[in-house]
Amino acid sequence: MTAATWLHGQNIGWSFQHLEEIFPVATVSRGGGTVADLPCAPVDVADVEVPLGDGAASSVAEVIASTDTDAWLVLHQGRIVAEEYTGAMGPATRHLLMSVSKSVVATVVGALVDRGVLDLASRVGDQVPELASSGYADARVRDLLDMRSGVGFNEDYVDPRSDIRQLDIAAGWAPRRHEDDARTLKAFLATLRQERPHGGSFAYRSAETDVLGWVCEAAAGRSFPELASELLWSRLGAEHDAVIAVDDEGTGLFDGGICATPRDLARFGATILAGGVTPRGERVLSEAWVEDVFRGGQDSAEAFASGADDRGMPGGHYRSKFWVPGTTSGLALCLGIHGQFVWIDRDRDVVGVKLSSWPDPLDETKHHATTRMFDAVATHLCDRARP
């Protein structure tokens, strides 16, 4: 497998489970602590009806079978009630998280802010002098977290000339096409320019998270894999190390390069659900930080509504790299292209994880079916638990 072929539809299922065999990676260590137990209490949810709208319906089993699922699991009240793997995928297999990585990066940011290492109001150019002449110079850390900088960035995944594809080339995830293509992620980020005032409407730009990872390293004076291990992964009670893809300079692809196992990803989701306390009982985020994710900022909903892409979440908001649908303030999602999901449902005490290999980056039908599935499962579990 090569940088030219790993994202071809027929290869994705293998590539996402073997990223470290294709690209260089750095380890995010789980440390030497005890593993947080996730007790199993299986519930048969295969036949639970999944309403799809307009009178159509499916079942959990049918949704799983029709959405290129590699693994999925559900925690209810801290117990694994459903868990399934397909093909060669297993509980110990690391899977590419794509943009679910963004939520992990933002959690490290939150930990640094809670410790007074990083200020959300600080300017990017002050934190990272190498970006003082870029479009990000006057953006604030909060602008990056909420994807509200004024930097121009085209996130069209199928356009080979788009900025996101140029970012992939710089990171080594796609072959270079021209001699003047940026050869490192940092070199590419320095070329981006401001098009409108910072702090305005939401616009999805993966580059924001790559700048954010750079800011973390500059503020703490440590590499991101070290920070992520110390502040998060070693405290989760994770069973396995995570890894993050790196470019030729060793810079992490913060916007989508983290790989982790499904159960460890569920432990991450459970930490957010519990207000920043890990399944091992360690606080990694302040309760105020987590509450802010679910509640949003004063103008988060307005900024989201005025943006170009609400991902089917009218009335919702995007805060600190989490998607919060407008239907309830108790639900937050981590989303990644090609079908990566973490469903964090505080009202019903449910965490859902789904790792997939959709041939297309975005698939509205499969996305809709997956979110409806998790909602149906959560409802079924709560109904079942009532006396």
N, C-alpha and C positions, 0 to 999 in steps of 0.2 A: 504494500500500500504506500502511496506517495502523497505529497501535498496536492498533486493535480487530480487525484482520484478518490481520496478518502471520503469526500462528501457526495460522491455519486450515489444515487438512490439505492442501488443494489449493494453498496459497500457500507452504508451507515450502520447497519445492525452490528457488524463486526468492529468497525472503527471506534464506535462510541464505548466499546468495552475493552479496547486495546490501545487507547490513545498513547500510552507511554511507550508502545512499541513503534509508533509512527513519528512522534515528536519528542524533543527533550522536555523533561519535567523536573520540578523540584518537589521535595516531600514536605507535606504539612503533617508533622508528627503527632500521633495520638498521645505521646508521652508514656510514662510508665505507670499511670494510675489504674485503678480498678475499672472494669467495664460496667457501665450502668445496665442493669438487667431490664429487659423488656419482656415481661411474662406473657405467655401466649394463652389466649382464651378464645379459641376459634368460634366464629359465628358464620353460618352459611348465608352468604349474601348473593350468591350467583344468580338467583331468580328474582332478586329485588327489581321491581319495575323502575325504569328510568324514563320519566316523561321528557320528550324532546321538543314539545311545542306543536301547535297546530294539529292536535289530536294524535300525533305520532308518539310511539313509545318503543323502548327497547328494554333490555335487561342488563344487569351488571356484566354477566358473562359475555353477552354479545358486544357490549362496548369495549371490553378488554380485548376481545378477539379481533375487533374491526379497527383498532387504533394503534396497531404496530407496537404493542406493549412488550417491553423487555422485562420489567418488574413493576409490581405495585404492592403497596401494603397500607393498612389502616390501623392507627392506634385509637382506641377509645378508652378514656379514663386511664391512660398509661399502659394499656395492654394491647398486644397485637391481636386483632380480631380477624384480620384477613391478610394474607400474604401469598403471592404467587410469582413464579419466575418462568420465563419461556426460553426455549433454545438452550444455549450454553450459559446463560446468565444464572448466577447463584448468589446466595447471601454475602459471599466474600468478594464478589466481583465489583470492582470500581467502574462506574459509568460516568460519562461526560455529562455535566450538569448544564452546559451552555449558560444561559443568562440567569439561572438560579444562582450561579456564582456571584452575581451582583448583590444578592441579598446577604450572602456570606461576607463579602467585602464590606458592605455597609454595617454589618454587625461588629466587625473589627473596628470600623470608624467609631461606632457608638461606644465601644469599650475604651478607646483612646480619649474620646470626649469626656466620658465619665471620670477618667483618671486625671483630667486636666492637661493632657498632652497635646490636645488639638482643640482649636476653637472654631465653631461652625461659622463664625463671622469673619474668619481670616481670609485674606485674598490668596488665590492660588499663586500669583506671581511672587508673593512674599514667602510662601512656603517652598516653592520650587523655582529658584532663579532662572533655571533653563527655560521656563515657560513665560518669563517676563515680557517677551516680545511676541507671544502668541495671542490668539483670541481668548485664551483662558486667563490672561494676566489679572484682570479685575473681577473675575468671577469669584464668588464666595464658596466655601466648602458646602454650605447648605444648597446652593444652586446645583452643584454636582450631584448631591444626594438625591435631589428631586427632579433631575433632568430639566432644569430651567435656566441653563446658561443661554447666552445669545449666540453661541458658536454655530456656524453652519456645518451640518453633517447630514449626508444622505444615507439612510439605513436600508436601502433597497437591496435585499439579499439576492435577488436574481439578476441584477444589473452588474455586469463585470466591471463597469467603470465607476460604480458607486464608492462612496467613502468607506463604507463598511468592508468592501472587498479590498480596497487599498490598505485598510488596517490589517486585514488578514495577510496580505502580501508582506507587509512590514514585520508582522509577527512570525512569518514563516509558515503560515497555514495555507498559503496558496503560492503557486510559482510566480516568480517575478516576470513581468511582461516587458518592461522597459528598463533601460540602463539607469534612468533617474528615479525609479521607484525607491521609496524609503526602505532602508535595510534594517531598521530597528523600530520597535514600537515607539520609543521616546522620540526618535527623529521624526516619525510621522506626526505624533501629537503636536510637536512644535510648529508644524506647518498649518494647522487649522486656524481659521480666522473668524472673528466676531462679525455677525450680520445684523444683530438687533440688540437691544438692551438686555443685560442679564436680569434674571429674576422674573421673567415674563411667563408666557404660556408653557405648559408641558410639551416637550417634543422628545421622542425616544431616540437617544443617541448613545450607542455603546461606548463611544470614546470618553464620555463623562466618567465612567467607572474606571477606565484605564488611568485617567488623570488622578482619580481619587486614590487608587492604589499607590501611585507615585507620591502623592501627598502624605499618605500614611507612612511610607518609608522615610520620607524626608523629615517628618515631624518626630518620629521615634528613633531615627538613626539605626534602624534594623531592617532586614529584608522582610518582605511580606510573609513568606512561608514561616519564618521565625515568629513574627507577630501573631499570625493566625493560629499557630500552634499554642503559643504561650497564653493568649487571651481568650481563645475559644476552643480549639479542637482537643487540646489536652485536658480540658475541663468538662467536656461533654459526657465523658465516659464512653467515648467512641471505641469500637472494636478494632478499627483499622485506621492506618494512616490515610490521609487524603493526599492527592498530588495536584499540582497546577502546572499547566504547560508554560514554557518560557521561551523567549526569543533568543537570538544569537548572543545577546548581551547578558542573558539570565534574567531579564525582566518578565514578570508574570503577565499572562494574558488575563487580566483581572476581570474583564467583562464577560468571559465565558469559558475559561480554561480549567476550572476545577473539576476533578473527578472524585467521587466518593461512593460508598456502598449505600444501598437503600436504607438499611436500618440506621446507619449513622446519620443519614439525611433526616430520617424520622426523629432522631434525637435532637437534631438542630431545630426542627419544627416544634418539637415539644418544649424546647427552651423558650422560644418566642411565645408559645401558648401560655407558659407558666410565668410570664412577665419578666423573663430574663434569668430564671433559675434553671439550671440544667437538670436532667434526670438523675444526676449524681448529687444534686443538692447544692451545687456551687452557683453563686450569682455571678454572671458574666456581663450583664447589662443592667442598668438601673431600671426600676419599674417605670419611671417617668419617660425614659427613652422608648420603651416598648409601647406605652400608652399613647405616645405621640405618633407612632406609626399607625395605630388603629384610628385615632381621632383625626390626624392630619393637622396641618398648620392652619392659620386663620384664613388663608386664601387658597389652600390646596385644591379644594373642589372647583373653585372658579378657574384656576390655572389648568386643571385637568379638562374641564368642559370646553375651554377655549383652544385646546390643543387639537392636533389633527387625527389622533388615534386613541380612542378610549377602550380598545380591545373588547368591545361588547360590554362595557361596564358604565353605562350612563349614570350620572350622579355619584360616581366613585371618585377616588383620588389615588395619586401615586406619591408615596412618602418613604424616604430612606430605602429605596430600591425594593419596596413591597407594593403590590397592587391591592387596593382595598375597594371591593365592589360597593356600589351605592345601596345595595339591598339591605345591608346590615353592617354596623360598625364592629361586629364581633368576628368578622372574617377577613383574613389577609392571605394573599397568594404570592408565591414565588413562581415565576414562569420563565421557561427557556424554549428557544425554537426547537423544532423537530420533536416537540411533545414532552417537555420536562415540567413537572408540576410538584409543588408542595402546597397543600391545602391546610390552613391553620384556622380552625373553627373554635373560637373561645366559648361561644354560647352553648355548643353541644359537646365540648371537650373531645374534639376529634382532630387528628392529624392524618392527612392522606399524602402519600408519595406515589408518583407515577413517573417512571423513566421509560422513554420510548425511542423509536427510530423511524419517525415519519420521513418518508422520502422528500417531502417539501418542507421548507423552513416553517411556513405558516399554513395551517389548514383549519379554516373556520369551522367546518363540520366536525372534525375530530376534537377540536378545542371545546366546542359547545357540548358535545356528547360527554367529554371527560368531566367538565365542571358539573353538568347535570347529574352524572353518575355519583360523584363525591357527595353532592347535596342529597341525593336519594339514599345513599348509604348512611349518611349522618342522621337523617330523619328516621330511618329504619332502626338504627341502633338506639336512638333516644326513645322511640316508641316502645321498643322491646324492653328497655330498662325501667319503664314506668310500672309501678305496682298495679 
